[in-house]
Amino acid sequence: MRKARVPPWLSRHLIAHGVPSPLEPILHPSPWRLRLIGLSLLLGNPLFGWIWSSWLVQPYESPWLRGLMSALGGVLMLPPVISDLSSPVTRVIVPVITWIELPFFFSWMYLNNAGGAAWLSSMCAMILIYYHLTDWRIATAGTVSGALVAWGLLNWLPHQSVPLAGLANLANLGAVDAVVIAFSWGCAILLGLSSANLRREHLAHTLTTIGIMAHELRTPLSTAALIGDAIQLEIERQPDLPRAQQFEKLAVRLHGLVRHMNHQIDTQIANAKLLQLPRYDQRILASKLVNEVTSNYPFQSTRQRECVQVLIRTDFVFRASFTQFSQVLDNMIKNALHSLMAADSKYPLGALRIEVGVARNRGRIVVADDGMGIDPALQAKIFKPFFSSNRGTGHGLGLAFCQQVVQSAGGRIQVKSEFAVGAIFTIDLPLAGS
């Protein structure tokens, strides 16, 4: 079967500078943003229900439907919805409620009132608001589907006491309404495309700059490595030099720092390819991945190395890129060690635990630490590019990179944490077939 081709004009909008446009169900997500949206729906529906039924009376108004819309607004304010904005449940609930409240409900009211100045302007405002709340692709599909579902229900439901604007009355809504709505819709699409392009280009340029800076750091590091080599060579030539042992230790430490910095540069270059990650289909044995990454990680001390405990409960195979997943575990080990350092940990055995297992026919890699943990208010943002809980040194790309790699393998990454208690990151992956 031939794959469907994306039209060139659409491809240019979806991909710029090699960076695909991420699908964002909730634009600029934050608990306060959802609370304000929910509050406006909770209070606005009964208010406008009273306005259109008692003051500026319209042909059709439904108290029970207004009550339902108001209740859905209250759902957006519930703690389970706003506590983790990155969770799959929230990323489904919010777009569904937004679709019901905006394109479906407004189309329903517009058709039932046979247009009119009040509902024509309301429809135009709804379209612009909808494109401001969600990705332009979701908004476009939602606007079309909302209108079609409202129209279909309108002609399927039995006749009510208030005349409905069915198929026969649709033509009476007028060409003027169609032109005005089309104009608003076109403006909304253009604004949505422009906003998506700005976000994508900002991300692309920033990631490119980070990649260039990481590469440029190789030169002074190479010089430092040569200095270390020169010190060791001089000691070999003149082993009786005063303080030769001390110089030897300094040279070894210098080489260790160079290796560590090169390792970090490799990680940052991988992070800089955040949205340019090619997909791979390698068969990866989870235990081999974990053991190889922990063996090669440049720990700063023996105590750090010995605090890591690897538990292989049930091994499994998954399909992805071995190199990319190595970088994922590198990022997570680095973050865990930083958290332990911030907690003034003495690095006891098991302070950092990496567990491999299988649950519910899916593979799991769990990285847990006894460090400082993550404030619950920040957990919804940690997978967003450029957000960092470590504002002193963090660039905010590590976990965004991890999420992108895990999702490209069909998996999920989640976090459970309490401040000053520790954090548990769980990577959930589909098992590879034979």
N, C-alpha and C positions, 0 to 999 in steps of 0.2 A: 504494500500500500504506500502510495506516495505521500510524503508529508506536505501539509499545507504551507504555502509560501507566504511570508509577510510582505505586504505591499511596500515598495521602496519608500514612499512618502511617510508611512507609519514607522518603518524601521529607523528612519532618520530621527524621529521623535523619541523612539524607545531607546536608542543607543547613541551616545555621544562620547567621543574620545575613547571608545572601547569599553565604556562603563555602562552596563545595562541599567535601566531604570527600575529600582526596587518598588514592589507593590506595597503601598502603605495604607492599610484599611483605616487607620486612625492618624490623621495628620497632627503633628505637634502634640502627642499624647502627654497628658499630665493629670493627676487626680483632680486638681482644681479646675482644669478645663472641662472635664467630664461632669464635675459637680455643678458648674455654671450652666452647662447645656441641660443637664437633668433638671435643675431648678427652674430654668426658663420654660421647659416643657411642662413641669409639674404645675406651675402657677399660670403660665400663659394660656394653656388650653381652657381652663374654666373661665379665665378673664375674657378671652375672645369669644367663647361660647355665649357668655352673657351679652357682650357687645352686639354680636350678630343676631341674637334672638330677642333682645329686649330694647336695645337702643337703636342701632343702625340695622334694622331688621332685614335679613336676607330670606329668600324663598325656602331654603333648606338648612336646618341645623339639627344636630343630634346630641342630646345631653349624655346618653350612654356611651357614644363613640368618643365624645370629649373626655369622659371619665376614664375610658380605656387608654387614650393617648396620654392623659395626665399620669396614670399609674405607670405606664412604660417609662415616662420621664423619671419617675421615682426610682425605677430599677437601676438607672444609670448612676444613681447616687449611693447605691448599696456598697458596703465595704468589700464583699467578695468580688465585685466588678472592678472597683478602682484600686484595689490593693496590689494587683499584679497586672499592669497594662500590657505586658508582653506575653501573658498566658494565652494559649489557643482558645480557651473559652471566652475570654474577654474580647479577643480579636474577632470572634464570631458574633457575640451578643451585641456589641456596640454597632457594627454595620447593619445588622438585622433591624435593631430598634430604630436606627437612623433612617433606614429604607421605609419602614412602616410609617414613621412620623412625618417624613418629608415627601418623597415623590408619590407614594401610595395615597396617604391621607389627603394631601393637597389636591391631587388629581381627582380623588373621589368627591371632595367638596366642590371643586371647580365644575365638574360635570353635573353634579346634582343641582347646582345653582345656575346651570346653563350659562356659565361665564359671568359676565358682569364686571364692572370696574373694580369692585373690591377684590374679587377672586382672581381677576387677571393680574392685578398688581401683586397679589399674594403669591401666585404661581411664579412670577418673575423673581420675586425676592427669594422664594424657596429654592429655585434652581441655583442662584448665586451662593446661597448659604450652603447648599449641599456640596457644591464643588469646593467650598472652603473647608469643609469638615473631613472629606475623604479623598482618596486618590481619584484623579480625573477619569481613569478607566472604570473604576467601580461606580463613580457618579454617573457616567454616561450610560452604563448598563442598567443602573438603578433607576434613572429617570425614565428610560424607555419601558422597562419592565413594570415600574410602578404605575405608569399611565395605562399600559395594556391590561394589567390585572384589575385596576379600578374600572376601566371600561368594560371588561369582561364580566365582572361581578354585577355591574350596573344593569346589564342586559340579561343576566342569568337569574337575579333575585326576583321574586314575585312583585307585582305592582304594589306600591305603598300609597298612603294617603296624600303624601306630597309628590307631585309629578316629578318623575325622574327624567334626566336628559339622556335618553337612550340613543340608539343608532339614528333614529329619525330626527332627533333634535341636534345631533352633532353638527350638522351642516349649518344650523342656526347660530352656532357660536361665532361664526363670522371670520372672514379673511383677516380682519384687523387683529383679532386675538392671535391668530396663527402667526402672523408676521411679528407681533410684539414678543410672543413666547419664543419664536425661533431666534429672534435677535438676542434675547436674554440668554438663551441656551448657547448660541454661538459665542457670545462674550465669555460665558462661564467656561466653555471648553478651551478657548484661547488663553484665559487667565490660568486655568489648571495646567495646560501644557507649559506655559511660561514659568510657572512656579516650580513644576517638576524639573524643567531644564536647569533652572537656577540652582536647585538643590543638588542635582546630579553633577553639574559642572563644578560647583564648589567642592563637592566630595572628590571628584576626579583630580582637580588641581591640587588640593591639599594632599591627597595620597601620593601624587606624583612628586611633590616637593619632599615628602617624608622619604620616599624611595631614593631620591637623589642625595639627600643629606646622609642617609644611611650608607650609601655607596661611597660618598666622599670621606667618611670616617675611616675607610679602609687604609688610606694613605698614611696618616699619622700612626695608626696601629702597626702597619708594616715596618715603619721606622723604629717603633718601640721594640718590635720583635727582633730587628737587626741589632739594636743596642744590647738586648739580652744575649743574643748569639755572640756578640763581640766580647761581652763580659765573661761568658763561659769559656770562649776560646782563649782569652788572655789568662784565665785561671789554669787552663790545661797546659799552657806554655810555661807558666811560672807558678807552680803549685805552692811554692814557699812564700808567696806574697803575704804581707800582713793582712789579717782579717779575711783571708781567702774564703773561709767557710761562710762568713757573713755575706760576702759578695755572691757566692754561689746560691745562697738562699734567696737573695734579692733577685738574681737572674731567673731562678725557678718561679718565684712569685710574679715577676714581670711577665713571663711567658703564660702563666696561668691567667693573669688579668687580660692579656691579649686574646687568649682563647675564649674567655668569658665574653669579652666585648664583641668578638666576631660572631659568637653564638647569638648575642642579643641583636646584632645587626641583621643576621639571617632572619631572625624573628620579625624585626621591623619591616624588612623588605617583603616578607610574606604578608604582613598586615597591610602593607601599602598596596597589595593586589586584592584588597578586600572584595571589590565587586568585579574583578576580572578573573575570577577563579575558574579555570577549565574543569570540567567534570571528568573523573576517572572511574574505571570499573574494575579496579584491582581487588582480588580476594585477600583480605587482611585478617590474620589471626590475632585476636585481641591481646592474648597473653604475650605474643612476640612483640607487638607494638609497645605495650606498656613496659616490658622488661628492657627493650632496646632504648627507649626514651629515658628511662630512669638511670640506666647504665651510662649513657652518654651525656647526661645533663651536667653542666659545669658548676657543681655545688661549690660554695665559697669556703666550706670547711668540712672536715670529716664528720663533725657533729651534725651538720645539716644533712649530709648524705645518710647518716645512720638513723635519722628521725623518720625517714620514709619507709613505710610498710606497704608492701604489695601483696594483695590477697587475691588469688585466682580461685574463685569458688566454682564457677562453671565456665569453661572456655567457649568461645564462639567465633564464627567467621562472618564478616560483613564486607560489603563492596564500597570502596571509596579510594582515595589517594593516600598511600602510606606516608608520603612526604607531608601532605597537608595535615593529616591527623597527628603526625609527630609534632608539627608546629602547634596544633591545638593543645596537646598535652604539655608542651613546653610552656605555653602561655599560662596554663592553669597551675603548673608547678611553680612558676615564677610568682604568680599572684598569691598562691598559698604561702610561700616562703616569706614574701613581703608582709603578709598579714601576721605570720608568726613573729617576724622581727618587730612589727609595730606593737605586738602584745608583750614584748620583752620575754619571749619564750626561751627556755633553755634547751629547746629542741629534744624533748624526750622521745623515746621510741614510740612510734605511732602517732606523733603529733601531726603528721601528714600521711593520710591513708589513701591508697589507690586500689580500688576493688573492681574485679571483673566478674560478671555473673550473667545469668539469664532469668528473666521474669516475664510471664505472660507471652511466651514465644517471641520475645524481643531481647536483644543483647543490651547490656548496661555496663558502662564504665563510670564509676563513681569516684570523684576526687573530693576528699573531706579533710578539713584542717581544724585545729583548735586555736585559731588566731583571733583577730579582732572582730571578725564577722562583718556583715553589711547592714547598715541601717535599713529597716523595712521601707522607709520612704524613698530610698534610692534603688531598691531592687527592681522596680519597673523600668529603670532607665539604663541599667548597667550594660545591656546588649546593644545600646544605640551608639552609632559612630560618634566619636569625639566626646563622649561623656565618660568621665573618670571619677571614681570615688577618692582616688589618690590625687588630689588637685595639685600637689606639689610637683610630682614628676610624671604622672600618668598622662598619656595622650588620648586615651579612650578608644583605642582601636583593637586591643587584644581580644576582648570578649565579643566584639562585633565580628571580628574575623572568625573566632571559634564558632559562633552561631551560624555564619554563612557556610562554613565547611560542613558542619553537622547537618544543616538543612539540605545541602547539595547531595548528601548521602541518604536522604529520606528520613533523617532522624530529628530528634528534639534535644535541646539542652535546657535544663531548668536549675533553679537555685533555691535552696532553703537555708535561711540564715537568721541569726539573732545577733544584735550588736554585743560585742565582747564575749561571745560564746563560741563562734566559729561559723564555718560555711560548708555546705554540702552541694557540690555541683554534680548533677546526674546527666549523663549522655545516654539517650535511649535510641537504639539503632535497629533497623530491620535485619533479620538474619539472612545470610546469603544462601541461595539455593545450591544444590549440588551441581 
